Amino acid sequence: MRKTHLLPLLLLLLFSFSISSQDNNDKHAKRKKEPKKKEKKEKKLPENIVEIPKVFALRPKYVLPSTLLDVTNRDGKGLRFNYAPFITGVVGAGVTIKSVYVSYSMTLPNTTAMELKYGKTDFYDIGLTIQNRIVGVDLYYQDYTGFYLLHPEKYYPGWSASDPNPQKPSLRTINAGMNLTFVTNHNFSPNAAFAQNERQKTSFGAFLISITERYTRLSNDSSIVPPTDAANFPSLVKLRLGNYYSSLLSVGFGYSFVHKKFSVTPVFLAGTGLLGEDNAFDHGSNTQLKVPVYADFKMAIGYNGNHFYTNLILNAELNSLPIDETRLRIYHGSLEFGVGVRF
């Protein structure tokens, strides 16, 4: 009798255990099959910054780039003289589609009379800027061939305003390099002032630190010194080619003055570092290590609305090169005006 009741009880226990195991396996299988939902991380902006989420933007612009060679004697002897390229400007337009930016520019043509007066300049001025909250990277290549002498009446007594300016068609300068700039406060936005792809709510500024690696080249097939001042520049008279390699550290400050959607943003950096020189003269060459001076100033004045935006950007950069008795300052600047619409 006891054996008769024991067998059904064992079968019932085994059946219950089988069902329980199957349920656990099914739950485990469902967990494997269910895909893990990816949590979307919301893009957090600083409290002082407003994003402008427009898909399409068109921005025509006018740019006047230039390079000025400023030459003085380091001991104060002789006269200061300057050479400049002859450029009337560049026009172009840029189109932004989501996060892609494409632009095209062309040089404005010169008249024959103007080229007879000031000569002809061939130039390439290419730049790429990438800016995020902390770091900005500027890559640039500036190549100018063909300069004319400013204020020739100081050096040529018989020169008159109707005469062509003395010209150096083979005089060439190249500047190429990279600036790496660090912004110390997220509530200051260079993008809001210059690229205008976001907006700064209130006035704010930040200290900046910049590291620069630069290559400069100066070449000419004859002396650039006016004949009346040759005795005060004995090395520069004979200079035909110079290669200059700079490593610079700069510090500065930027500040945006904001009123509603209008802003004025000046940024200034200055510093020094090491300069390696490789100079080739008519007879012989030399290699030297110097300490240069570097400064960079830029300012943007703009209006940054939801659909319409515009700004005027001034950029001026000083690169100082001591070459024996000569102090050669190369100023590179540009003036840019642009008007844009967003959709």
C-alpha positions as CSV (number, residue, x, y, z in Angstrom):
1,M,0.0,0.0,0.0
2,R,2.8,2.4,0.9
3,K,4.7,1.5,-2.4
4,T,1.5,2.3,-4.3
5,H,1.3,5.9,-3.0
6,L,5.1,6.6,-3.2
7,L,5.4,6.2,-7.0
8,P,2.8,8.8,-8.0
9,L,4.4,11.2,-5.6
10,L,7.8,10.9,-7.1
11,L,6.4,11.3,-10.6
12,L,4.6,14.5,-9.5
13,L,7.8,16.0,-8.0
14,L,9.8,15.2,-11.2
15,F,7.1,16.9,-13.4
16,S,7.1,20.0,-11.2
17,F,10.9,20.3,-11.3
18,S,10.8,19.9,-15.1
19,I,8.3,22.7,-15.6
20,S,10.2,25.0,-13.2
21,S,13.5,24.5,-15.1
22,Q,11.8,25.1,-18.5
23,D,10.4,28.4,-17.2
24,N,13.8,29.5,-16.1
25,N,15.3,28.6,-19.4
26,D,12.6,30.5,-21.3
27,K,13.2,33.6,-19.2
28,H,16.9,33.4,-19.7
29,A,16.5,32.9,-23.5
30,K,14.2,36.0,-23.7
31,R,16.8,38.0,-21.9
32,K,19.4,37.0,-24.5
33,K,17.1,37.8,-27.4
34,E,16.0,41.2,-26.1
35,P,18.4,43.8,-27.5
36,K,19.9,46.3,-25.1
37,K,18.5,49.7,-25.5
38,K,21.2,52.2,-26.1
39,E,20.7,55.3,-24.0
40,K,21.2,58.4,-26.0
41,K,23.5,60.8,-24.3
42,E,22.2,64.4,-24.6
43,K,24.7,66.9,-25.7
44,K,25.4,69.1,-22.7
45,L,26.3,72.7,-23.6
46,P,27.7,75.2,-21.1
47,E,25.1,77.5,-19.4
48,N,26.3,80.5,-21.4
49,I,26.1,78.9,-24.9
50,V,23.1,78.4,-27.2
51,E,23.2,76.0,-30.1
52,I,21.9,77.0,-33.5
53,P,20.5,73.8,-35.0
54,K,20.1,74.8,-38.7
55,V,20.6,72.3,-41.5
56,F,21.6,74.6,-44.3
57,A,23.5,77.9,-44.4
58,L,24.8,80.1,-47.2
59,R,27.5,82.8,-46.6
60,P,28.9,85.1,-49.3
61,K,32.1,86.9,-48.2
62,Y,34.8,89.4,-49.2
63,V,38.4,89.0,-48.0
64,L,41.3,91.3,-48.3
65,P,44.5,89.4,-47.3
66,S,47.9,91.0,-47.2
67,T,51.5,90.7,-46.0
68,L,53.7,93.6,-45.1
69,L,57.5,93.4,-44.8
70,D,58.8,96.0,-42.3
71,V,62.6,96.4,-42.3
72,T,64.6,98.3,-39.7
73,N,68.2,98.4,-38.5
74,R,68.5,96.8,-35.0
75,D,70.9,99.6,-33.9
76,G,68.6,102.3,-35.2
77,K,70.7,103.2,-38.2
78,G,69.3,104.2,-41.5
79,L,65.7,104.4,-42.6
80,R,62.8,102.1,-42.1
81,F,61.4,100.7,-45.4
82,N,58.4,98.5,-46.3
83,Y,57.3,96.2,-49.1
84,A,53.7,95.1,-49.7
85,P,52.0,92.8,-52.3
86,F,49.4,94.3,-54.6
87,I,46.0,92.6,-54.0
88,T,42.6,94.1,-54.5
89,G,40.7,91.3,-52.7
90,V,39.1,87.9,-52.8
91,V,35.3,87.2,-53.2
92,G,33.7,83.8,-52.5
93,A,30.9,82.0,-50.7
94,G,30.6,79.1,-48.3
95,V,27.8,76.6,-47.9
96,T,27.1,74.6,-44.7
97,I,24.9,71.4,-45.0
98,K,24.5,69.9,-41.5
99,S,28.2,69.5,-40.3
100,V,29.8,69.8,-43.8
101,Y,31.3,73.2,-44.9
102,V,32.3,73.8,-48.5
103,S,33.6,77.2,-49.9
104,Y,35.0,78.7,-53.1
105,S,36.9,81.9,-53.6
106,M,38.3,83.8,-56.5
107,T,40.7,86.8,-56.8
108,L,39.4,90.1,-58.1
109,P,41.1,91.1,-61.3
110,N,43.5,94.1,-61.5
111,T,43.6,96.6,-64.3
112,T,46.7,97.0,-66.5
113,A,47.3,100.5,-65.3
114,M,47.3,99.3,-61.6
115,E,49.7,96.5,-62.4
116,L,52.1,98.9,-64.2
117,K,52.0,101.1,-61.1
118,Y,52.3,98.5,-58.3
119,G,53.3,95.3,-60.1
120,K,51.6,91.9,-60.0
121,T,51.4,89.6,-57.0
122,D,50.7,85.9,-57.2
123,F,49.5,84.5,-53.9
124,Y,48.0,81.5,-52.1
125,D,46.4,82.0,-48.7
126,I,44.9,78.8,-47.4
127,G,43.7,78.2,-43.9
128,L,41.8,75.5,-41.9
129,T,40.3,76.1,-38.4
130,I,38.9,73.5,-36.1
131,Q,37.5,74.7,-32.8
132,N,35.9,72.8,-30.0
133,R,35.2,73.8,-26.4
134,I,38.8,73.4,-25.2
135,V,41.1,73.3,-28.2
136,G,41.4,75.2,-31.4
137,V,43.6,74.1,-34.3
138,D,44.7,76.6,-37.1
139,L,46.5,75.2,-40.1
140,Y,47.8,77.8,-42.7
141,Y,49.8,78.2,-45.8
142,Q,50.6,81.8,-47.1
143,D,52.6,82.2,-50.3
144,Y,53.2,85.7,-51.8
145,T,55.4,86.5,-54.9
146,G,55.8,90.0,-56.2
147,F,56.0,93.1,-53.9
148,Y,56.4,96.9,-54.4
149,L,58.1,99.5,-52.2
150,L,55.9,101.8,-50.1
151,H,56.7,105.5,-49.9
152,P,59.5,105.5,-52.5
153,E,59.9,109.3,-52.3
154,K,61.9,108.7,-49.1
155,Y,64.6,106.7,-50.9
156,Y,64.5,108.0,-54.4
157,P,64.7,111.8,-54.5
158,G,63.7,112.0,-58.2
159,W,60.6,109.9,-57.8
160,S,57.1,111.4,-58.4
161,A,53.6,110.1,-57.8
162,S,53.0,109.5,-61.5
163,D,56.0,107.1,-61.6
164,P,55.6,103.4,-61.0
165,N,56.6,102.2,-57.5
166,P,59.9,100.3,-57.4
167,Q,59.0,96.7,-57.7
168,K,60.5,93.3,-56.7
169,P,58.7,90.7,-58.8
170,S,60.9,87.8,-57.6
171,L,60.6,88.7,-53.9
172,R,58.7,85.8,-52.3
173,T,57.6,85.0,-48.7
174,I,56.1,81.8,-47.4
175,N,54.5,81.2,-44.0
176,A,53.3,77.8,-43.1
177,G,52.5,76.2,-39.8
178,M,50.1,75.3,-37.1
179,N,48.6,77.1,-34.0
180,L,47.2,75.0,-31.2
181,T,45.1,77.2,-28.8
182,F,43.6,76.2,-25.5
183,V,40.5,78.0,-24.1
184,T,40.4,77.9,-20.3
185,N,36.7,78.6,-19.8
186,H,33.8,76.9,-21.6
187,N,31.5,79.9,-21.2
188,F,33.6,81.8,-23.7
189,S,33.0,80.7,-27.3
190,P,35.3,81.6,-30.2
191,N,32.8,79.8,-32.5
192,A,30.0,82.2,-31.5
193,A,32.1,85.2,-32.6
194,F,34.0,84.0,-35.6
195,A,32.2,80.9,-37.2
196,Q,28.8,82.0,-35.8
197,N,27.5,78.4,-35.5
198,E,26.4,79.0,-32.0
199,R,25.5,82.0,-29.7
200,Q,26.9,83.3,-26.5
201,K,24.2,84.5,-24.1
202,T,26.1,87.0,-22.0
203,S,29.4,88.8,-22.0
204,F,32.3,86.5,-21.0
205,G,36.0,86.0,-21.5
206,A,38.8,83.5,-21.0
207,F,42.5,83.2,-20.8
208,L,44.1,81.5,-23.8
209,I,47.4,79.5,-24.3
210,S,48.8,78.9,-27.7
211,I,51.6,76.7,-29.1
212,T,52.9,77.6,-32.6
213,E,55.1,75.7,-35.0
214,R,56.0,77.8,-38.0
215,Y,58.1,77.8,-41.1
216,T,59.0,81.0,-42.9
217,R,60.9,81.4,-46.2
218,L,62.2,84.6,-47.7
219,S,63.8,84.7,-51.2
220,N,64.8,87.2,-53.9
221,D,67.2,87.3,-56.8
222,S,68.5,90.8,-55.9
223,S,68.8,93.2,-52.9
224,I,65.6,94.5,-51.4
225,V,67.5,97.4,-49.7
226,P,67.1,100.8,-51.3
227,P,70.5,101.9,-52.8
228,T,70.7,105.0,-50.6
229,D,70.5,102.9,-47.4
230,A,72.7,99.9,-48.5
231,A,75.5,100.9,-46.1
232,N,73.2,100.4,-43.0
233,F,72.2,96.8,-44.0
234,P,75.4,95.0,-45.1
235,S,74.1,91.5,-44.6
236,L,70.6,92.1,-45.9
237,V,72.0,93.5,-49.1
238,K,73.6,90.2,-49.8
239,L,70.7,87.9,-48.6
240,R,69.2,85.8,-51.3
241,L,67.5,83.0,-49.3
242,G,66.4,82.5,-45.7
243,N,64.7,79.6,-44.0
244,Y,63.4,80.2,-40.5
245,Y,61.9,77.6,-38.1
246,S,60.0,78.8,-35.1
247,S,58.6,77.1,-32.0
248,L,56.6,79.6,-30.0
249,L,54.6,79.8,-26.8
250,S,52.0,82.5,-26.4
251,V,49.4,83.6,-23.8
252,G,46.6,86.0,-24.1
253,F,43.0,86.8,-23.4
254,G,39.7,86.8,-25.3
255,Y,36.4,88.5,-24.4
256,S,33.0,88.8,-26.0
257,F,30.9,91.9,-25.3
258,V,27.3,90.6,-25.9
259,H,24.1,92.6,-26.3
260,K,21.2,90.5,-27.3
261,K,22.3,89.0,-30.6
262,F,25.1,91.5,-31.2
263,S,28.7,90.9,-30.1
264,V,32.2,92.4,-30.3
265,T,35.0,89.9,-29.6
266,P,38.7,91.0,-29.4
267,V,41.3,88.3,-28.9
268,F,45.0,89.0,-28.2
269,L,48.0,86.6,-27.8
270,A,51.7,87.4,-27.4
271,G,54.8,85.3,-26.8
272,T,58.2,84.1,-27.7
273,G,60.3,81.0,-28.2
274,L,63.2,79.7,-30.3
275,L,64.0,80.6,-33.9
276,G,66.4,78.6,-36.1
277,E,67.8,80.6,-39.0
278,D,69.5,79.3,-42.2
279,N,70.6,82.2,-44.3
280,A,72.2,82.1,-47.8
281,F,74.1,85.2,-49.0
282,D,75.9,86.1,-52.2
283,H,79.0,84.6,-50.8
284,G,78.6,82.1,-48.0
285,S,75.9,81.2,-45.5
286,N,75.2,81.0,-41.7
287,T,73.1,79.2,-39.3
288,Q,72.0,80.8,-36.1
289,L,69.6,80.4,-33.1
290,K,67.6,83.4,-32.0
291,V,64.8,84.5,-29.8
292,P,61.9,86.0,-31.8
293,V,58.8,88.0,-30.9
294,Y,55.3,86.9,-31.8
295,A,51.9,88.6,-31.5
296,D,48.4,87.8,-32.9
297,F,45.3,90.0,-32.7
298,K,41.9,89.3,-34.1
299,M,38.5,90.8,-33.6
300,A,35.0,90.0,-34.7
301,I,32.0,92.4,-34.8
302,G,28.8,90.6,-35.6
303,Y,25.1,89.9,-35.5
304,N,24.0,86.3,-35.0
305,G,20.3,85.8,-35.5
306,N,18.3,82.6,-36.0
307,H,18.1,83.0,-39.8
308,F,20.3,86.0,-40.7
309,Y,23.9,86.5,-39.5
310,T,26.8,88.7,-40.4
311,N,30.2,89.7,-39.1
312,L,33.4,91.7,-39.9
313,I,36.6,90.0,-38.9
314,L,40.0,91.7,-38.6
315,N,43.1,89.5,-38.2
316,A,46.7,90.8,-37.7
317,E,49.7,88.7,-36.9
318,L,53.3,89.8,-36.3
319,N,56.3,87.5,-36.8
320,S,59.6,89.1,-36.0
321,L,62.9,87.8,-37.5
322,P,66.3,89.1,-36.3
323,I,68.8,88.7,-39.2
324,D,72.3,90.0,-38.2
325,E,72.0,93.8,-38.2
326,T,68.4,93.7,-39.5
327,R,65.0,93.4,-37.7
328,L,62.5,92.0,-40.3
329,R,58.9,92.1,-39.1
330,I,56.4,90.2,-41.2
331,Y,52.9,91.3,-40.7
332,H,50.2,89.1,-42.1
333,G,46.6,90.4,-41.9
334,S,43.2,90.0,-43.4
335,L,39.9,91.8,-43.4
336,E,36.8,89.6,-44.0
337,F,33.2,90.6,-44.3
338,G,30.4,88.0,-44.7
339,V,26.7,87.8,-44.7
340,G,24.8,84.6,-44.2
341,V,21.3,83.0,-44.1
342,R,20.2,79.8,-42.4
343,F,17.3,77.5,-43.3
